[in-house]
Amino acid sequence: MLIRFRAENILSFQEQIEFSMIPSLQRIHAHQVFRTKKRSEVSLTRFAAIYGANASGKSNLVKVIKFAQNMVVHGLKPEAKIPVQRFRLNQDCLHRPARFEIEFKMGRQMYEYGFELDSQFIHTEWLQTFTRRADTLLFRRTTDKNGNAQLEFGEFADKISSEENLFLQFVGKGTRPNQLFLRESIERNVKYFRAAYDWFRKVLTIIEPMSEYIPVELQMNEDEAFSEFLGKVLREADTGITSIQAEEIALDDLDLSEEALEFIKEGLSNADGVFLKLAKLRLTAIKKDDQIRVLKLVPIHQTSNGNEKAVFEIHEESDGTQRLIDFAPLLHELLLGEDERVFIVDEFDRSLHPKLSRMIVGIHLDEANATKPSQLIVTTHETTILDLDLLRRDEIWFVEKKPETGAADLYSLHDFKPRYDKDVLKDYLYGRYGAIPFLGNVRALRLSAAKDQSSGIAEGSEV
């Protein structure tokens, strides 16, 4: 589970910002907090909604975490520049490293991991475990001006063999200046930090606005229970779809371009499945009996007489229905999955009806799911969930740009301590919590546009 993260001098964040899933002491909606049995561990909220005006920095929060995840899971090629974007509205920031720090829980163990970097070097990097009472260093890495990495290891290094110690030092010194040691340790089969790496690779899932979560077709083909779940979700959401299938067809039966065919064949050389979305087609290609087969979603509606079925193409369904289909694996994991997951969804409400947005949040926060150690964090403009009857104050966050610097600031509704019976939606729209767009004189814009148009007509008639 995510505990909190901090970021500084990266994208639109000049000064350090902190996002936290540690609950306040409020008692309302207590079931929405995942409680721990040991006092040495922390309890955590299971949901957070982040609000803000367009271009305020909401999506940048997600991008910062995505950047860190990519650095850990995928790393960089030798000699590649680190694709970090530091705060650009203050020239001094371009001469200082960006900083990222995250605390998370993997199983029952809590970790703190962080790094400082610029486009050339990882300046510092560290990983430690912690409890409420103490921190325990696993490693600390520093890089000198010549790009040489120096590693300091924690007490665990005193308990391993001298041969293993030498290997750790060898891996440390061989770590490239543009590569995280955590990533390098996995490539070199070092086992001591694997759990922290697996949190970024297996637990953390980031869903960006234009991305599909995972190939739904593949999951339907492999998991009958999920297929039934998806059909039920689509019926409950009143999409008009009575059932949905993943139809298996031959690749040759599709009229695909040479480029698309090459993309599929190349992708299947490195993966079990390849997802492809075109203007009027979405499919997942798989290898079966040494042949390429294609899975295609087939939504089925019932005709008005109730006795016949009408088969649709997926592109004929509304954007909202397609978005809901993409969310179905997420919902399935949150409700029925056995593994711990952290989902971060940017522009959660895109193409979704407000009632569907509230339904998804309500399903996740239902009391029956209080013992599941999974979290859903969303950026959104959807105000129907901005409701203290649904959410806790510490589950609502705002991002706002400071007019004097252009830097983004992050804060929680809990900082304002509104009463539990307060209409926070109305207060938010009134601007009492900030994080809303400042609209100029729109009437003046109309008048100015009309004046310009009139001037253009006059000049045209003169010609």
LUMSELUM-505834 format. One record per residue (C-alpha): x, z, y; residue in one letter. Coordinates in pm, whole numbers, padded with zeros to 5 digits, always signed. Each point is the difference from the previous one (the first is absolute). Layout:
XZYa;...
END
This chain:
+00000+00000+00000m;+00108-00058+00358l;+00078+00320+00190i;+00113-00139+00336r;+00228-00253+00160f;+00188-00031+00327r;+00134-00307+00174a;+00204-00054+00315e;+00133-00302+00189n;-00171-00253-00225i;-00259-00263+00098l;-00224+00154+00271s;+00114+00359-00062f;+00270+00109+00244q;-00009+00375-00043e;-00055+00174-00331q;-00356-00012-00130i;-00130+00203-00294e;-00290-00071-00233f;-00103+00282-00231s;-00235+00045-00296m;+00050+00378+00006i;-00345+00153+00062p;-00088+00237+00279s;-00164+00337-00068l;-00353-00130+00061q;-00242+00074-00282r;-00245-00285+00047i;+00014-00271-00272h;+00238+00215-00202a;-00044-00225-00305h;+00175-00280+00187q;+00329+00188-00034v;+00203-00025-00319f;+00085+00361-00075r;+00314+00109-00184t;+00022+00295-00233k;+00351+00107+00103k;+00070+00155+00338r;+00336-00177+00014s;-00183-00336+00019e;-00214-00138+00283v;-00366-00096-00006s;-00075-00347+00139l;-00293-00191+00145t;-00118-00299-00202r;-00106-00229+00285f;+00100-00098+00353a;-00147-00249+00248a;+00218-00127+00284i;-00170-00136+00313y;+00132-00178+00307g;-00049-00295+00231a;+00126-00345-00092n;+00381-00018+00037a;+00019+00380+00024s;+00229+00035-00302g;-00235+00072-00292k;+00132-00288-00210s;+00355+00092+00097n;-00044+00332-00178l;-00072-00193-00317v;+00284-00245+00066k;+00250+00284+00038v;-00091+00141-00342i;-00005-00350-00151k;+00349-00061+00140f;+00130+00318-00162a;-00167-00088-00329q;+00154-00349-00002n;+00345+00142+00076m;-00028+00243-00291v;-00170-00222-00258v;+00144-00344+00077h;+00314+00060+00205g;+00197-00277+00168l;+00238-00274-00104k;+00371+00038+00083p;+00086-00083+00362e;-00369-00006+00097a;-00097+00161+00329k;-00233+00296-00025i;-00339-00119+00135p;-00067+00309+00210v;-00174-00038+00336q;+00093+00276+00242r;-00199+00092+00310f;+00059-00286+00246r;-00152+00129+00324l;+00297+00227+00064n;+00345-00158-00017q;+00164+00328-00099d;-00200-00002-00324c;+00165-00325-00109l;+00333+00186-00017h;-00133+00286-00215r;-00095-00011-00369p;-00360+00011-00114a;-00100+00305-00201r;-00247+00039-00284f;-00078+00319-00191e;-00267+00060-00264i;-00111+00298-00207e;-00191-00063-00321f;-00098+00163-00324k;+00071-00157-00338m;-00166+00199-00272g;+00069+00362+00093r;+00329-00073+00179q;+00015-00043+00379m;+00259-00229+00158y;+00130-00077+00345e;+00164-00340+00039y;+00127-00166+00316g;+00247-00239+00156f;+00136-00120+00335e;+00097-00365+00039l;+00050-00298+00226d;+00020-00371-00084s;+00352+00040-00148q;+00036+00343-00161f;-00182+00279-00174i;+00157+00272+00216h;-00135+00300-00192t;-00226+00050-00302e;-00110+00315-00177w;-00219+00124-00283l;-00090+00358-00073q;-00263+00200-00184t;-00175+00289+00170f;-00247+00281-00037t;-00156+00224+00264r;+00306+00223-00026r;+00306-00222-00045a;+00150-00350+00008d;+00230-00138-00270t;+00224-00295+00081l;+00017-00284-00251l;+00220-00233+00206f;+00108-00075+00355r;+00159-00335+00083r;+00186-00096+00316t;+00154-00334+00090t;+00313-00022+00219d;+00078-00269+00258k;+00167-00214-00265n;-00311-00003-00217g;+00134+00241-00263n;-00253+00240-00151a;+00081+00367-00058q;-00224+00203-00232l;-00056+00372-00018e;-00195+00123-00302f;-00193+00322-00046g;+00041+00287-00244e;-00124-00209-00294f;+00336-00184+00009a;+00174+00324-00103d;-00203+00003-00322k;+00083-00350-00123i;+00313-00128-00168s;+00308-00109+00193s;-00056-00352-00133e;-00352-00010+00145e;+00133+00140+00326n;+00259-00274+00023l;-00267-00261-00068f;-00219+00139+00281l;+00292-00020+00241q;+00076-00353-00118f;-00358-00110+00061v;+00002+00168+00340g;+00317-00169+00116k;-00122-00334-00133g;-00325+00016+00195t;-00015-00278+00258r;-00047+00107+00364p;-00333-00187+00015n;-00131+00152-00324q;-00167+00337-00054l;+00181+00219-00250f;-00335+00088-00158l;-00050-00370-00078r;+00361-00042-00114e;-00025+00299-00235s;-00293-00162-00182i;+00186-00330-00036e;+00294+00192-00151r;-00227+00191-00239n;+00055+00342+00159v;-00279+00222-00131k;+00012+00298+00238y;-00203-00154+00283f;-00238-00214-00205r;-00311+00207+00074a;+00039-00048+00376a;+00048-00375-00045y;-00307-00020-00227d;-00216+00158+00269w;+00072-00296+00229f;-00039-00253-00282r;-00291+00137-00204k;-00195+00252+00209v;+00004-00151+00350l;-00221-00309+00040t;-00035-00169+00340i;-00280-00249+00057i;+00045-00217+00309e;-00291-00184+00170p;+00056-00340-00159m;+00125+00115-00339s;-00190+00036-00324e;+00065+00329-00175y;+00082-00126-00350i;-00129-00303-00189p;-00352+00115-00082v;-00032-00281-00253e;+00291+00136-00204l;-00137+00354-00004q;-00344-00126-00105m;+00157-00199-00281n;+00187+00304-00131e;-00244+00283+00070d;-00366-00029-00098e;-00081+00335+00162a;+00126-00131+00333f;-00213-00314-00033s;-00308+00218-00046e;+00106+00218+00294f;+00043-00303+00229l;-00343-00135-00094g;-00158+00337+00075k;+00174+00025+00339v;-00122-00347+00099l;-00356+00081-00104r;-00003+00339+00174e;+00131-00165+00319a;-00295-00244+00001d;+00221-00310-00002t;-00252-00199-00205g;+00248-00030-00286i;-00146+00124-00327t;+00318-00044-00205s;+00348-00147+00034i;+00235-00150-00258q;+00362-00107-00025a;-00024-00347-00152e;+00304-00134-00184e;+00069-00369+00049i;+00286-00239-00068a;+00241-00067+00284l;-00041-00376-00051d;-00373+00031+00075d;+00075+00098+00359l;+00076-00248+00272d;+00307+00170+00148l;+00275-00142+00216s;+00353-00040-00134e;+00107+00278+00236e;-00257+00242-00144a;+00095-00091-00358l;+00367+00057+00074e;-00083+00336+00162f;-00186+00110-00315i;+00270-00113-00242k;+00279+00156+00201e;-00194+00325+00041g;-00076+00029-00371l;+00371-00022-00078s;+00044+00342+00163n;-00339+00169-00049a;-00291+00037-00241d;-00251-00137+00248g;-00009-00201+00324v;-00274+00033+00260f;-00087-00305+00211l;-00256-00026+00278k;-00087-00331+00162l;-00277-00102+00240a;-00270-00027-00268k;+00174+00151-00299l;+00147+00329-00118r;+00145+00034-00345l;+00255+00180-00211t;+00225-00194-00234a;+00128+00161-00321i;+00203-00102-00302k;-00193+00005-00326k;+00143-00131-00327d;+00277-00173+00197d;-00258-00185+00207q;-00106+00055+00360i;-00360+00109+00029r;-00196+00070+00316v;-00246+00281+00070l;-00270-00068+00258k;-00265+00235+00138l;-00357-00115-00063v;-00273+00191+00189p;-00349-00026-00149i;-00325+00041+00195h;-00355+00018-00124q;-00242-00268+00116t;-00318+00087+00188s;-00219-00033-00312n;+00218+00259-00172g;+00034-00199-00320n;+00304-00214+00072e;+00358+00052+00114k;+00179-00181+00282a;+00378-00034-00025v;+00194+00003+00328f;+00360-00068+00097e;+00181+00298+00147i;+00061-00179+00333h;-00377-00033+00040e;-00034+00378+00021e;+00019+00174+00338s;+00329+00131+00138d;-00138+00353-00040g;-00077-00054-00369t;+00347-00144-00060q;+00156+00296+00182r;-00202+00240-00215l;+00124-00177-00314i;+00357+00050+00121d;-00074+00370+00057f;-00149+00049-00347a;+00333+00075-00178p;+00078+00256+00272l;-00335+00171-00051l;+00044-00011-00376h;+00339+00170+00027e;-00128+00265+00242l;-00301+00085-00214l;+00106-00060-00359l;+00376-00047-00002g;+00213+00266-00165e;+00316-00060+00204d;+00074+00144+00342e;-00036-00267+00271r;+00038-00025+00378v;-00186-00296+00154f;+00064-00100+00360i;-00241-00268+00127v;+00054-00176+00332d;-00318-00126+00173e;-00214+00168-00263f;-00326-00120+00156d;+00092-00370+00021r;-00303-00202-00114s;-00171+00313-00138l;-00345+00111+00112h;+00012+00350+00156p;-00215+00139-00282k;+00246-00134-00258l;+00292+00158+00185s;-00177+00336+00003r;-00101-00042-00365m;+00362-00054-00111i;+00123+00303+00196v;-00288+00213-00127g;+00067-00098-00362i;+00365+00099+00033h;-00079+00333+00166l;-00279+00099-00237d;+00032+00354-00132e;+00026-00131-00356a;+00337-00157+00091n;+00152+00310+00163a;+00244+00060-00285t;+00150-00352+00007k;+00342-00008+00171p;-00054-00334+00172s;-00024-00086+00369q;-00159-00272+00212l;+00138-00059+00350i;-00154-00271+00220v;+00036-00150+00344t;-00337-00102+00136t;-00234-00067+00292h;-00300+00100-00213e;-00167+00283+00190t;-00276+00078-00253t;+00251+00215-00190i;+00104+00178+00323l;-00236+00280-00092d;+00070+00368-00064l;-00283+00001-00253d;+00224-00227-00208l;+00358+00078+00104l;+00213+00298+00091r;+00160+00016+00344r;+00347-00023-00157d;-00098-00323-00177e;-00052-00188+00329i;+00301-00138+00188w;+00050-00204+00316f;+00272-00237+00122v;+00031-00069+00372e;+00256-00177+00217k;+00151+00200+00284k;-00051-00206+00318p;+00324+00119+00158e;+00227-00109-00289t;-00208-00233-00221g;+00093+00217-00299a;-00261+00100-00258a;-00100+00362-00047d;-00169+00150-00308l;-00220+00310-00011y;-00285+00157-00194s;-00356+00086+00097l;+00086+00352-00116h;+00217+00033+00315d;-00321-00008+00207f;-00180+00253-00222k;-00352-00135+00061p;-00289+00208-00135r;-00124-00096-00346y;-00340-00098+00143d;+00160-00223+00265k;-00087-00370+00019d;+00362-00116-00019v;-00102-00367-00014l;-00167+00022+00341k;+00294+00195+00145d;+00245-00256-00143y;-00190-00291+00155l;-00006+00192+00331y;+00380+00012-00019g;+00038+00376-00040r;+00251-00040-00280y;+00172-00311+00137g;+00098-00282-00239a;-00263-00242+00134i;+00060-00324+00194p;+00000+00016+00379f;-00220-00288+00108l;+00057-00149+00340g;-00258-00159+00228n;-00154-00256-00237v;-00242-00116+00271r;+00295-00083+00222a;+00149-00205-00285l;-00321-00202-00022r;-00003-00062+00372l;+00365-00100-00003s;-00055-00240-00290a;-00303-00154+00173a;+00203-00045+00319k;+00284-00171-00188d;-00245-00228-00180q;-00166-00093+00329s;+00338-00073+00157s;+00092-00222-00298g;-00324-00201+00034i;+00061-00055+00371a;+00353-00120-00062e;-00119-00228-00276g;-00263-00164+00221s;+00262-00059+00266e;+00209-00199-00248v;
END
